[in-house]
Amino acid sequence: MIETLAKKKQRASKIYNLLVSTYPAGNKCYLYYSAPHELLVASILSKNCPYELVNTVSKNLFNKYHSAKDFAYCNLESLMEDINSINNNTIKADNIKHACLNVVEKHNSVVPHNYDDLVALPGVDYITGKLLISEIYNIPNVVIDTHMSRIMILLGFTRNDNTINIENDIIKIFNKNIWKKLTYLVIEHGRSVCHSIQPNCKVCILNRLCPSSSF
């Protein structure tokens, strides 16, 4: 039986409420930062890298580099060494330095709020651009990371594997005012229960609302 959009919205609302009650602190960004330029740096580091490792490296990094200018005019070899536990550290160090240089020299040291300007920065792609504009400037967006795409497919809210198409499916089902929080809640659920290799459906709070559940 085909689930109508109205029925999907009803199920989505129940799922969201369960996630909120289960993860009361799950509405925070999964990357450690205390200033916009730090989130820019952390988001560049996070590509294909576990958030836990990124946050560990970021905390040390931000104790050494205190501003976008510090990153922009830093010694590249030193920055590479500072993030050597991160995958593709040479490429990411170069992207961080030149992204911050762009912010300093073209945007008066302010991380741009325009999406097109954000994705023009080295190391910033579609996903990280959405994260930055949503988190820094509170502009509603759904961030489709690996957890979001995988879990939304399992929940039957999309059949697509393309980021933009997944996003288009999700924004039709969930209310705009919860997009940002939804992203963080789903990521937390993916890290805690709905693992990529072996989802723990038995203890999952969503197992009665998830068409992919084995329980």
Sequence and secondary structure as in RCSB ss.txt:
>XXXX:A:sequence
MIETLAKKKQRASKIYNLLVSTYPAGNKCYLYYSAPHELLVASILSKNCPYELVNTVSKNLFNKYHSAKDFAYCN
LESLMEDINSINNNTIKADNIKHACLNVVEKHNSVVPHNYDDLVALPGVDYITGKLLISEIYNIPNVVIDTHMSR
IMILLGFTRNDNTINIENDIIKIFNKNIWKKLTYLVIEHGRSVCHSIQPNCKVCILNRLCPSSSF
>XXXX:A:secstr
    HHHHHHHHHHHHHHHHHH TTTTS SS  SSHHHHHHHHHHTTTS HHHHHHHHHHHHHH  SHHHHHTS 
HHHHHHHTTTSTTHHHHHHHHHHHHHHHHHHSTT    SHHHHHTSTT  HHHHHHHHHHHH        HHHHH
HHHHTTS    SHHHHHHHHHHHS GGGHHHHHHHHHHHHHHTS SSS  TTT TTTTT TT   
